Amino acid sequence: MLLVEDNAVNQKLAGKILERMGCSVDTATNGKEAVSMFANLPYNMIFMDCQMPEMDGYEATRKIRNIETEGNSSNGKQVPIIAITANAMRGDREKCLEEGMDDYIAKPVDARQIGRALERWRHHI
C-alpha cells in the first residue's frame, strides 16, 4: 500500500492506522515521488493527499492512470486511489472522482474512515 502525504504528522498518523489494520505501508511526500514509486513497484492501493508541493494528487493520479493504460500495472487492474483531502466543500468529492480517484476521505482522517475505505476496496487488493 502506498500513502502519499506531504505533512509529516498526517503521514505518521495515517501510516500507523494502516499498519494497525495489518497493512504494509510505503510512504511518499509528494505526487512526483508517488508516480516514480508506482512505476517501479505497482501498489494494490494508494491513499493520496490532494494538495502537495512539486506535484499535487490530481496530477499524480492522472500519471498513474496513464501508466496503467500503457499496460504497466502488475495485475491488469486499476489500482484504487483514495483521495485524502482537507477540502470538504460541496463538489470536492466529485472533483476527486473526475480526476481519476476512486474514493474520498476528508481530513482529519481517523481509523474509522480508513477502515471503511479498506472495506469498500478490499476486493481489489
Contacts in CASP RR format, 6 or more apart in sequence:
PFRMAT RR
TARGET T0000
AUTHOR 0000-0000-0000
METHOD contacts of the structure
MODEL  1
MLLVEDNAVNQKLAGKILERMGCSVDTATNGKEAVSMFANLPYNMIFMDC
QMPEMDGYEATRKIRNIETEGNSSNGKQVPIIAITANAMRGDREKCLEEG
MDDYIAKPVDARQIGRALERWRHHI
1 18 0 8 1.000
1 23 0 8 1.000
1 24 0 8 1.000
1 25 0 8 1.000
1 26 0 8 1.000
1 43 0 8 1.000
1 44 0 8 1.000
1 45 0 8 1.000
1 46 0 8 1.000
1 47 0 8 1.000
2 25 0 8 1.000
2 26 0 8 1.000
2 27 0 8 1.000
2 28 0 8 1.000
2 34 0 8 1.000
2 37 0 8 1.000
2 38 0 8 1.000
2 43 0 8 1.000
2 45 0 8 1.000
2 46 0 8 1.000
2 47 0 8 1.000
3 11 0 8 1.000
3 14 0 8 1.000
3 15 0 8 1.000
3 18 0 8 1.000
3 25 0 8 1.000
3 26 0 8 1.000
3 27 0 8 1.000
3 28 0 8 1.000
3 46 0 8 1.000
3 47 0 8 1.000
4 27 0 8 1.000
4 28 0 8 1.000
4 29 0 8 1.000
4 30 0 8 1.000
4 31 0 8 1.000
4 33 0 8 1.000
4 34 0 8 1.000
4 46 0 8 1.000
4 47 0 8 1.000
4 48 0 8 1.000
4 49 0 8 1.000
4 52 0 8 1.000
4 57 0 8 1.000
4 60 0 8 1.000
5 11 0 8 1.000
5 14 0 8 1.000
5 27 0 8 1.000
5 29 0 8 1.000
5 47 0 8 1.000
5 49 0 8 1.000
5 52 0 8 1.000
5 84 0 8 1.000
6 29 0 8 1.000
6 30 0 8 1.000
6 49 0 8 1.000
6 51 0 8 1.000
6 52 0 8 1.000
6 53 0 8 1.000
7 49 0 8 1.000
10 49 0 8 1.000
10 84 0 8 1.000
10 107 0 8 1.000
10 108 0 8 1.000
10 109 0 8 1.000
11 27 0 8 1.000
11 29 0 8 1.000
13 109 0 8 1.000
14 47 0 8 1.000
14 84 0 8 1.000
14 109 0 8 1.000
14 114 0 8 1.000
15 25 0 8 1.000
15 27 0 8 1.000
17 109 0 8 1.000
17 110 0 8 1.000
17 111 0 8 1.000
17 114 0 8 1.000
18 25 0 8 1.000
18 47 0 8 1.000
18 114 0 8 1.000
19 25 0 8 1.000
20 111 0 8 1.000
21 111 0 8 1.000
21 114 0 8 1.000
21 115 0 8 1.000
21 118 0 8 1.000
23 118 0 8 1.000
26 37 0 8 1.000
26 41 0 8 1.000
26 43 0 8 1.000
28 34 0 8 1.000
28 37 0 8 1.000
29 52 0 8 1.000
30 52 0 8 1.000
30 53 0 8 1.000
30 54 0 8 1.000
30 55 0 8 1.000
30 60 0 8 1.000
31 48 0 8 1.000
31 52 0 8 1.000
31 54 0 8 1.000
31 55 0 8 1.000
31 56 0 8 1.000
31 57 0 8 1.000
31 59 0 8 1.000
31 60 0 8 1.000
32 54 0 8 1.000
32 55 0 8 1.000
32 60 0 8 1.000
33 54 0 8 1.000
34 46 0 8 1.000
34 48 0 8 1.000
34 55 0 8 1.000
34 57 0 8 1.000
34 60 0 8 1.000
34 64 0 8 1.000
35 55 0 8 1.000
35 60 0 8 1.000
35 63 0 8 1.000
35 64 0 8 1.000
35 67 0 8 1.000
37 43 0 8 1.000
38 46 0 8 1.000
38 64 0 8 1.000
38 67 0 8 1.000
38 79 0 8 1.000
39 67 0 8 1.000
39 72 0 8 1.000
42 67 0 8 1.000
42 72 0 8 1.000
42 73 0 8 1.000
42 74 0 8 1.000
42 75 0 8 1.000
42 79 0 8 1.000
43 79 0 8 1.000
44 79 0 8 1.000
44 124 0 8 1.000
44 125 0 8 1.000
45 79 0 8 1.000
45 80 0 8 1.000
45 81 0 8 1.000
45 82 0 8 1.000
45 118 0 8 1.000
45 121 0 8 1.000
45 124 0 8 1.000
45 125 0 8 1.000
46 64 0 8 1.000
46 79 0 8 1.000
46 80 0 8 1.000
46 81 0 8 1.000
46 82 0 8 1.000
47 82 0 8 1.000
47 84 0 8 1.000
47 105 0 8 1.000
47 114 0 8 1.000
47 117 0 8 1.000
48 57 0 8 1.000
48 60 0 8 1.000
48 61 0 8 1.000
48 81 0 8 1.000
48 82 0 8 1.000
48 83 0 8 1.000
48 84 0 8 1.000
48 101 0 8 1.000
49 57 0 8 1.000
49 84 0 8 1.000
49 85 0 8 1.000
50 56 0 8 1.000
50 57 0 8 1.000
50 58 0 8 1.000
50 83 0 8 1.000
50 84 0 8 1.000
50 85 0 8 1.000
50 87 0 8 1.000
50 96 0 8 1.000
51 57 0 8 1.000
51 85 0 8 1.000
51 86 0 8 1.000
51 87 0 8 1.000
52 60 0 8 1.000
55 63 0 8 1.000
57 83 0 8 1.000
57 99 0 8 1.000
58 95 0 8 1.000
58 96 0 8 1.000
58 99 0 8 1.000
61 81 0 8 1.000
61 99 0 8 1.000
61 100 0 8 1.000
61 101 0 8 1.000
62 99 0 8 1.000
62 100 0 8 1.000
64 79 0 8 1.000
64 81 0 8 1.000
65 78 0 8 1.000
65 100 0 8 1.000
67 73 0 8 1.000
68 76 0 8 1.000
68 78 0 8 1.000
68 79 0 8 1.000
73 79 0 8 1.000
77 124 0 8 1.000
78 102 0 8 1.000
79 124 0 8 1.000
80 102 0 8 1.000
80 103 0 8 1.000
80 121 0 8 1.000
80 124 0 8 1.000
81 100 0 8 1.000
81 101 0 8 1.000
81 102 0 8 1.000
81 103 0 8 1.000
82 101 0 8 1.000
82 102 0 8 1.000
82 103 0 8 1.000
82 104 0 8 1.000
82 105 0 8 1.000
82 117 0 8 1.000
82 121 0 8 1.000
83 93 0 8 1.000
83 96 0 8 1.000
83 101 0 8 1.000
83 103 0 8 1.000
83 104 0 8 1.000
83 105 0 8 1.000
84 105 0 8 1.000
84 107 0 8 1.000
84 109 0 8 1.000
85 92 0 8 1.000
85 96 0 8 1.000
85 104 0 8 1.000
85 105 0 8 1.000
85 106 0 8 1.000
85 107 0 8 1.000
86 106 0 8 1.000
86 107 0 8 1.000
87 106 0 8 1.000
88 106 0 8 1.000
88 107 0 8 1.000
92 104 0 8 1.000
93 104 0 8 1.000
96 104 0 8 1.000
97 104 0 8 1.000
102 121 0 8 1.000
103 117 0 8 1.000
103 120 0 8 1.000
103 121 0 8 1.000
105 113 0 8 1.000
105 114 0 8 1.000
105 117 0 8 1.000
106 113 0 8 1.000
END
